[in-house]
Amino acid sequence: MSRARDYSEATAEQIDQEVKKLLDDGYQLAKTTLIANRDKLETIAKALLEFETLDGSQLKEIVEHGRLINPPPGVAPPPTIKSLANWMEGAIQRFRSGVKNSRVIELHDTNHYLFIVEEALVVREMRRFLLEE
């Protein structure tokens, strides 16, 4: 279906130019805004990678404060290096103290350990560690 125009070719050209100008201006504004707020965009992206979802109040926190103050409920923060080191030391102690069907082999002068254990034991130890945090 075609529709008859009630304006001249010159008017159509002016309309096209104005529409193009509006689109170009909108594009430039969006681009400038995104560039000016890149740090916030990166913080949002990292939070989404970590928590998968964010609500409006959490996005507002990032925009206003530059960081997520109240993370989504039910999501535990990642373990710290110190907590991992403490857990590892405890695991080594438990294994060395005679956990059935397991052995710890310390690789000479490397601070690396080889744990020879049953798979179920590893799962139990990891659950215990994660629940203690």
C-alpha positions in Angstrom: 0.0 0.0 0.0 1.3 3.3 -0.9 0.5 6.5 0.8 0.3 9.9 -1.0 2.5 12.6 0.4 1.0 16.0 1.2 4.3 17.8 1.0 7.0 18.6 -1.6 10.2 16.8 -2.3 12.1 19.7 -0.7 10.0 19.3 2.5 10.7 15.5 2.4 14.4 16.3 2.2 14.2 18.7 5.2 12.4 16.0 7.2 15.1 13.4 6.3 17.8 15.8 7.3 16.1 16.6 10.7 15.6 12.9 11.4 19.2 12.2 10.6 20.3 15.1 12.8 18.2 13.7 15.7 19.7 10.3 15.2 23.3 11.6 15.0 22.8 13.8 18.0 21.4 10.9 20.0 24.2 8.6 19.0 26.8 11.2 20.0 25.1 11.8 23.3 25.0 8.1 24.0 28.6 7.6 23.0 29.8 10.5 25.1 27.8 9.3 28.1 29.2 5.8 27.8 32.8 7.0 27.5 32.4 9.3 30.4 31.0 6.5 32.6 33.2 3.7 31.4 34.4 2.9 35.0 30.8 2.4 36.1 30.0 0.3 33.1 33.0 -1.9 33.9 32.0 -2.2 37.6 28.5 -3.2 36.4 29.9 -5.8 34.1 32.1 -7.3 36.8 29.1 -7.4 39.2 27.0 -9.1 36.6 29.7 -11.7 36.0 30.0 -12.3 39.7 26.3 -12.2 40.7 24.5 -12.8 37.4 21.7 -10.4 38.2 21.4 -6.9 39.7 18.3 -5.0 40.6 17.7 -1.3 40.1 18.9 -0.3 43.5 22.1 -2.1 43.0 22.7 -0.4 39.7 22.0 2.9 41.4 24.6 2.1 44.0 27.2 1.5 41.4 26.3 4.7 39.5 26.2 6.9 42.6 29.1 5.3 44.6 31.2 3.6 42.0 30.8 0.3 43.7 28.2 -2.3 44.8 27.5 -1.6 48.5 24.7 -4.2 49.0 25.3 -7.3 46.9 22.4 -9.6 46.0 21.3 -11.8 49.0 22.4 -15.4 49.1 25.6 -14.8 47.3 28.7 -15.5 49.3 31.7 -13.3 48.6 34.7 -15.1 47.1 37.1 -16.6 49.7 40.1 -14.5 50.6 43.7 -15.6 50.1 44.1 -15.7 53.9 41.0 -18.0 54.3 42.2 -20.3 51.6 45.7 -20.5 53.2 44.1 -21.2 56.6 41.9 -23.9 55.1 44.9 -25.4 53.2 46.9 -25.6 56.4 44.0 -27.2 58.2 43.6 -29.7 55.4 47.2 -30.6 55.5 47.1 -31.1 59.2 44.0 -33.3 58.9 45.5 -35.4 56.2 48.8 -35.7 58.0 47.0 -36.8 61.2 45.8 -39.9 59.5 42.7 -39.4 57.4 41.9 -42.9 56.1 42.9 -43.8 52.6 44.8 -40.5 52.0 48.4 -39.3 51.8 50.0 -35.9 51.5 53.3 -35.6 49.6 55.2 -32.4 49.9 57.1 -31.7 46.8 60.7 -30.9 47.7 61.4 -27.1 48.3 58.3 -25.9 46.4 55.5 -25.4 48.9 53.4 -27.6 46.6 51.5 -30.6 48.0 50.1 -33.6 46.3 47.0 -35.0 48.0 46.1 -38.6 47.3 42.6 -39.0 48.6 39.2 -40.4 47.8 37.0 -38.2 45.7 34.2 -38.2 48.4 36.7 -36.9 51.0 37.6 -33.9 48.7 34.0 -33.0 48.2 33.3 -33.2 52.0 36.3 -31.0 52.7 35.4 -28.4 50.1 31.8 -28.3 51.4 33.1 -27.8 54.9 35.4 -25.0 53.8 32.7 -23.2 51.9 30.2 -23.5 54.7 32.7 -22.2 57.3 33.2 -19.0 55.4 
